[in-house]
Amino acid sequence: MDHSAHHSGTGHHGSAPAGDGHGHGATWGTAMRATLHCLTGCAVGEILGMVVGTALMWGNAPTMVLAIVLAFVFGYSFTLFAVVRAGVSMKAAVKVALAADTVSIAVMELVDNGIVALVPGAIDAHLSDGLFWYTLLGGFVVAFAITTPVNKWMIGRGRGHAVAHAYH
């Protein structure tokens, strides 16, 4: 993934302080790429959680909890591994991943799980049911649409994914 558009002109490993007037690359394109990056990790974790919970014949609540936990784990891991590859210590990389992704993942999970909970029959649909997949994918689309402006706002203030972009 090309992250060259994410740099704020401060050098490879530096980041400009918030409010310095550089704008932090807060374009819609940057926000969409950051959201897609986050959504990819969330989707992998969430689908894996649903598959595991279903395979273990768990009920809806524990399956949803597992899916949300794995969405955060995979969402953070995508940023974490990229930052570690840039030569940052694991401890520092964890701090960067938490700062970069927490709000984005939380908004995304709230929206897409809210949609699954609100669509009649979706919460009880099985993995083999079209309703399950249509609702889940529709939830991801709506979550992307709602989370992108949140990420744009955060990046513009040197927060969220702007924190991680200094290491790409």
Secondary structure, DSSP 8 states (H G I E B T S, - for coil): ---GGG--SS-SS----TTSSSGGG--HHHHHHHHHHHHHHHHHHHHHHHHHHHHTT--HHHHHHHHHHHHHHHHHHHHHHHHHHTT--HHHHHHHHHHHHHHHHHHHHHHHHHHHHHSTTTTT--TT-HHHHHHHHHHHHHHHHHHHHHHHHHHHTT-THHHHHTT-
